Amino acid sequence: MFKHVISIKDFSHKDIDLVLGQADKMLKILNTKGSSDMLHGKVLASLFFEPSTRTRLSFEAAMHRLGGSVIGFSDPKGTSLKKKETTADTIRTVAAYSDIIAMRHPMDGAAKLASDVSTVPIINGGDGSHQHPTQTLLDLFTIKKELGTLNDLKIAIVGDLRYGRTVHSLVGALKQYKADFRFIAPELLKMPEEYKKGLKYDEFTELDVGDADVVYMTRIQAERFSDATDYEKVRGSYVITPKTLSTMKKKSIVMHPLPRVDEISWECDADPRCVYFNQAFYGVPTRMALIAMLLGVAK
């Protein structure tokens, strides 16, 4: 059993299948009883050094649904970090107050640093442009629930492939299920070479997703650009519209880690193939599964 959740690279095919199986059990709890008391008396520390809606709230909802409680912060300005305390010392301190820590940080590698000093399990809720393993696991859970399989799928990933930590994690996981990738991005935002190793893929700059089983849209992230003029060059490069959907297979899905800006037209929301809000919901049972597994109470 894994001690921390830092990178999807640490998960074997078997590990992923175990997590998804446990997420299915948690989904049944949500759909029948709504909650469980299996983590009564346990405390999750939710440490978000960077803004978040879905990741932070779904972690907190997951802990409450398991009968535990939550402490933490969503703005480091109100903590001793403002007094120049190091992240390592913050983690050491918070570990003394909690049983498990979920954290997001703008620095690549911050979650690994935290795991090196923490006495309790660390779950990486996103570190810079590096990794977002829990998003990947809920994405895999979404694909499996919506399409019935993870094997041998054609996956089109669109948008910010350079800075998008969600897609950096996702390609590594789907590689284990023999996915065939189509990377669609402006030249400025192409998938880095380090994440393409060992993959079966093609690269395009034009939006063409007609043969895909899964279209994974991403936001062009203004906050990742040091030069605003570079952002303006690529802003709004790709937009999924009802016309785009008309070219897609009937048994296919459109996903998005959210938040979206303008890359998926609002008119698409009514199409049953657009599952991004289901995807957001699946974050709760998936994170319930991870928390329960790390704390040794998963059945």
C-alpha positions as CSV (number, residue, x, y, z in Angstrom):
1,M,0.0,0.0,0.0
2,F,1.3,3.5,-0.9
3,K,2.2,5.8,2.0
4,H,1.6,9.1,0.2
5,V,0.0,10.3,-3.1
6,I,2.6,12.5,-4.8
7,S,2.8,11.5,-8.4
8,I,0.8,9.2,-10.7
9,K,4.2,7.7,-11.7
10,D,4.2,6.0,-8.3
11,F,1.0,4.0,-9.2
12,S,1.2,0.7,-11.0
13,H,-1.7,-0.6,-13.2
14,K,-2.7,-2.7,-10.2
15,D,-2.6,0.3,-7.8
16,I,-4.8,2.3,-10.1
17,D,-7.3,-0.5,-10.4
18,L,-7.4,-0.9,-6.6
19,V,-8.2,2.8,-6.2
20,L,-10.9,2.8,-8.8
21,G,-12.4,-0.3,-7.3
22,Q,-12.5,1.4,-3.9
23,A,-13.9,4.6,-5.5
24,D,-16.8,2.4,-6.8
25,K,-17.5,1.3,-3.2
26,M,-17.5,4.9,-2.0
27,L,-19.8,5.9,-4.8
28,K,-22.3,3.2,-3.6
29,I,-22.1,4.7,-0.1
30,L,-22.8,8.1,-1.5
31,N,-25.7,6.8,-3.5
32,T,-27.3,4.8,-0.7
33,K,-26.5,6.1,2.8
34,G,-24.8,9.4,1.8
35,S,-22.0,9.1,4.3
36,S,-20.1,6.8,6.6
37,D,-18.5,7.0,10.0
38,M,-15.4,5.0,9.1
39,L,-13.1,8.0,9.8
40,H,-14.9,9.3,12.9
41,G,-12.3,11.1,15.0
42,K,-9.8,11.5,12.2
43,V,-8.7,15.0,11.0
44,L,-7.8,16.0,7.4
45,A,-5.6,19.2,7.1
46,S,-6.5,21.0,3.9
47,L,-3.5,23.2,3.0
48,F,-4.1,25.2,-0.2
49,F,-1.3,27.6,-1.0
50,E,-2.9,28.3,-4.3
51,P,-6.6,29.0,-5.3
52,S,-8.9,26.0,-5.8
53,T,-12.6,25.3,-5.9
54,R,-13.2,21.7,-6.9
55,T,-10.0,20.1,-5.5
56,R,-10.2,21.7,-2.1
57,L,-13.9,21.4,-1.6
58,S,-14.1,17.8,-2.8
59,F,-11.3,16.8,-0.5
60,E,-13.1,18.4,2.4
61,A,-16.5,16.9,1.3
62,A,-14.8,13.5,1.1
63,M,-13.5,13.7,4.6
64,H,-16.9,14.9,6.0
65,R,-18.7,12.1,4.1
66,L,-16.3,9.6,5.8
67,G,-17.3,11.0,9.2
68,G,-14.0,12.9,9.8
69,S,-13.3,16.6,10.3
70,V,-11.3,19.2,8.5
71,I,-8.8,21.9,9.5
72,G,-6.7,24.1,7.2
73,F,-6.5,27.2,5.1
74,S,-7.3,28.3,1.5
75,D,-5.1,31.5,1.6
76,P,-1.5,31.3,3.0
77,K,-1.6,35.1,3.6
78,G,-3.4,34.3,6.9
79,T,-0.7,31.9,8.1
80,S,2.8,32.0,9.5
81,L,4.2,31.7,6.0
82,K,3.6,35.5,5.9
83,K,6.1,35.6,8.7
84,K,8.7,33.8,6.5
85,E,8.1,30.3,8.0
86,T,9.3,27.6,5.6
87,T,6.8,25.3,3.9
88,A,8.7,22.4,5.5
89,D,8.1,23.8,9.0
90,T,4.5,24.4,8.2
91,I,4.1,20.8,7.2
92,R,5.9,19.5,10.3
93,T,3.6,21.6,12.5
94,V,0.3,20.7,10.8
95,A,1.2,17.0,10.8
96,A,1.1,17.2,14.6
97,Y,-2.5,18.4,14.4
98,S,-3.9,16.0,11.9
99,D,-4.0,12.4,10.6
100,I,-3.6,13.2,6.9
101,I,-2.8,16.3,4.7
102,A,-4.1,17.3,1.3
103,M,-2.1,20.2,-0.2
104,R,-1.8,22.3,-3.3
105,H,1.2,24.5,-3.9
106,P,2.5,26.6,-6.8
107,M,6.0,25.2,-6.7
108,D,6.9,22.1,-8.7
109,G,8.0,19.4,-6.3
110,A,6.4,20.9,-3.2
111,A,4.4,17.8,-2.4
112,K,7.5,15.6,-2.5
113,L,9.3,18.0,-0.1
114,A,6.2,17.8,2.2
115,S,6.2,14.0,2.1
116,D,9.9,14.0,3.1
117,V,9.2,15.8,6.4
118,S,5.7,14.8,7.3
119,T,4.8,12.2,9.9
120,V,1.3,11.7,8.3
121,P,0.3,10.9,4.7
122,I,0.5,13.7,2.1
123,I,-1.9,13.9,-0.8
124,N,-0.8,16.1,-3.7
125,G,-3.6,18.3,-4.8
126,G,-1.4,19.9,-7.5
127,D,2.1,21.2,-7.4
128,G,2.9,23.9,-9.9
129,S,2.8,22.6,-13.5
130,H,4.2,19.2,-12.4
131,Q,1.6,16.7,-11.2
132,H,-2.1,16.4,-10.1
133,P,-2.5,12.7,-9.3
134,T,-5.9,12.8,-7.6
135,Q,-7.3,14.6,-10.7
136,T,-5.9,11.9,-12.9
137,L,-7.5,9.2,-10.7
138,L,-10.9,10.8,-10.8
139,D,-10.5,11.3,-14.6
140,L,-9.8,7.6,-15.0
141,F,-12.8,6.8,-12.8
142,T,-14.9,9.1,-15.0
143,I,-13.8,7.5,-18.2
144,K,-14.5,4.0,-16.8
145,K,-18.0,4.9,-15.5
146,E,-18.9,6.7,-18.7
147,L,-17.4,4.4,-21.3
148,G,-17.1,1.2,-19.4
149,T,-13.4,0.7,-20.1
150,L,-10.0,2.3,-19.9
151,N,-8.4,0.1,-22.5
152,D,-7.2,1.0,-26.0
153,L,-9.0,4.3,-26.2
154,K,-8.3,7.2,-28.5
155,I,-7.7,10.3,-26.4
156,A,-7.6,13.8,-27.8
157,I,-6.1,16.3,-25.3
158,V,-6.6,19.9,-26.2
159,G,-5.3,23.3,-25.1
160,D,-2.5,24.0,-22.6
161,L,-0.3,20.9,-22.7
162,R,2.9,22.7,-21.7
163,Y,1.8,24.0,-18.3
164,G,-1.2,21.7,-17.6
165,R,-0.4,19.5,-14.7
166,T,-3.7,17.6,-15.1
167,V,-2.6,16.3,-18.6
168,H,0.9,15.6,-17.5
169,S,-0.4,13.2,-15.0
170,L,-3.2,11.8,-17.2
171,V,-1.0,10.7,-20.1
172,G,1.3,8.7,-17.8
173,A,-1.6,6.8,-16.3
174,L,-3.4,6.1,-19.6
175,K,-0.2,4.9,-21.1
176,Q,-0.7,1.8,-18.9
177,Y,-4.0,1.2,-20.7
178,K,-2.5,1.4,-24.2
179,A,-4.1,4.7,-25.1
180,D,-3.6,6.3,-28.5
181,F,-3.1,10.1,-28.0
182,R,-3.9,13.1,-30.2
183,F,-2.2,16.2,-28.7
184,I,-3.8,19.4,-30.0
185,A,-2.1,22.6,-28.9
186,P,-0.5,25.9,-30.2
187,E,3.2,25.6,-30.9
188,L,3.8,27.7,-27.7
189,L,1.9,25.2,-25.6
190,K,2.9,21.8,-26.9
191,M,3.3,18.8,-24.7
192,P,6.9,18.7,-23.2
193,E,9.1,15.9,-24.5
194,E,9.6,14.4,-21.1
195,Y,5.9,13.5,-20.9
196,K,5.7,11.9,-24.4
197,K,8.3,9.2,-23.9
198,G,6.9,5.8,-24.6
199,L,3.5,7.1,-25.8
200,K,1.7,6.4,-29.0
201,Y,0.7,9.8,-30.2
202,D,0.2,12.4,-33.0
203,E,0.4,16.2,-32.7
204,F,-1.7,18.8,-34.3
205,T,-2.3,22.6,-34.1
206,E,-5.8,22.4,-35.6
207,L,-8.9,21.2,-33.6
208,D,-9.9,17.8,-35.0
209,V,-11.5,15.4,-32.6
210,G,-14.0,13.4,-34.7
211,D,-12.5,10.0,-34.1
212,A,-11.7,10.4,-30.4
213,D,-13.3,8.3,-27.7
214,V,-12.4,11.0,-25.1
215,V,-11.9,14.7,-25.7
216,Y,-10.0,16.2,-22.8
217,M,-10.2,20.0,-23.0
218,T,-8.0,22.3,-20.9
219,R,-8.0,26.0,-20.1
220,I,-5.2,28.2,-21.4
221,Q,-3.8,29.3,-18.0
222,A,-3.1,33.0,-17.9
223,E,-1.5,32.6,-14.4
224,R,1.3,30.3,-15.9
225,F,2.6,33.0,-18.3
226,S,5.3,35.4,-17.3
227,D,4.6,37.5,-20.4
228,A,1.0,38.6,-20.9
229,T,1.6,39.1,-24.7
230,D,2.4,35.4,-25.0
231,Y,-0.9,34.6,-23.3
232,E,-2.8,36.8,-25.7
233,K,-1.3,35.0,-28.7
234,V,-2.8,31.7,-27.6
235,R,-6.0,32.8,-25.8
236,G,-9.1,31.3,-27.2
237,S,-7.2,29.0,-29.6
238,Y,-9.8,26.2,-29.4
239,V,-13.5,26.1,-28.6
240,I,-15.8,23.1,-28.5
241,T,-19.2,24.1,-29.9
242,P,-22.3,22.1,-30.9
243,K,-20.8,22.0,-34.4
244,T,-17.7,20.2,-33.0
245,L,-20.0,17.7,-31.2
246,S,-21.8,17.0,-34.4
247,T,-18.5,15.5,-35.8
248,M,-17.9,13.2,-32.8
249,K,-18.9,9.6,-32.3
250,K,-22.2,9.0,-30.4
251,K,-20.3,6.9,-27.8
252,S,-17.7,9.4,-26.8
253,I,-17.2,12.0,-24.1
254,V,-16.0,15.5,-23.5
255,M,-14.1,16.1,-20.3
256,H,-12.6,19.2,-18.6
257,P,-10.8,19.5,-15.2
258,L,-12.5,22.9,-14.8
259,P,-12.7,25.8,-14.4
260,R,-13.5,26.6,-18.0
261,V,-13.3,30.1,-19.5
262,D,-14.4,30.1,-23.1
263,E,-13.0,26.8,-24.4
264,I,-16.4,24.9,-24.3
265,S,-19.5,26.7,-25.4
266,W,-22.3,26.8,-22.8
267,E,-24.7,25.3,-25.5
268,C,-22.8,22.1,-25.2
269,D,-23.7,21.5,-21.6
270,A,-27.0,19.8,-22.5
271,D,-25.3,17.1,-24.6
272,P,-25.0,13.9,-22.6
273,R,-21.5,13.4,-24.0
274,C,-20.3,16.4,-22.1
275,V,-19.6,14.9,-18.7
276,Y,-17.4,17.5,-17.0
277,F,-19.8,18.1,-14.2
278,N,-20.1,14.4,-13.6
279,Q,-16.3,14.4,-13.6
280,A,-16.3,17.1,-10.9
281,F,-18.7,15.0,-8.8
282,Y,-16.5,11.8,-9.2
283,G,-13.8,13.7,-7.3
284,V,-15.6,13.0,-4.1
285,P,-15.8,9.2,-4.1
286,T,-12.3,9.0,-5.6
287,R,-10.8,11.2,-2.9
288,M,-12.8,9.3,-0.3
289,A,-11.2,6.1,-1.5
290,L,-7.7,7.6,-1.3
291,I,-8.1,9.0,2.2
292,A,-9.6,5.7,3.5
293,M,-6.8,3.7,1.9
294,L,-4.0,5.9,3.2
295,L,-5.5,5.7,6.7
296,G,-5.9,1.9,6.5
297,V,-9.7,1.7,6.9
298,A,-10.7,0.9,3.3
299,K,-12.6,-2.4,3.1
